[in-house]
């Protein structure tokens, strides 16, 4: 039976959603699809290659939805693009871990995201060397932020943890409570982090 790569990638995401990334293997995926593992290895040389295809499928809609820069406001574009990537990552279980370490030749959409970011920074007057560095830092920040967000305990569990007398970081507990009282979301936290990065880029020109 011919292998449908796109359907196989969808099935891989379904397996991760149900059981987590640590349960995903090419052989287990093949068994779930009712095919022999060598049939999948023809298309995916190993788990990393499968993860790269999964990353490409996840990020492609983000890249396709990136708008042009309006009125030279490259800072707004970077913030919105970074938040769009973060949103895509946190909406799927373990997605940031799937994307970490991706080969951009296979996870092509993530490479396209980086390339688009470089183009925006070049148009804003950044040297190519700095534009490529900044593009990489933006993606690394978003991946790391998404991984941390997905690793956080549930709200009730976190509240119990930071309220316990044995919690050793009272200042962080105070800050977390203030953020929660203000209604801050993980998207707000991500946008704050992106704002710090973008502000730094603005002063370093």
PyMOL commands that set and color helices and strands:
alter all, ss='L'
color gray80, all
select helices_A, chain A and resi 5-19+21-23+26-33+37-41+47-64+74-90+95-99+108-123+128-151+155-163+170-181+186-203
alter helices_A, ss='H'
color red, helices_A
deselect
rebuild
show_as cartoon
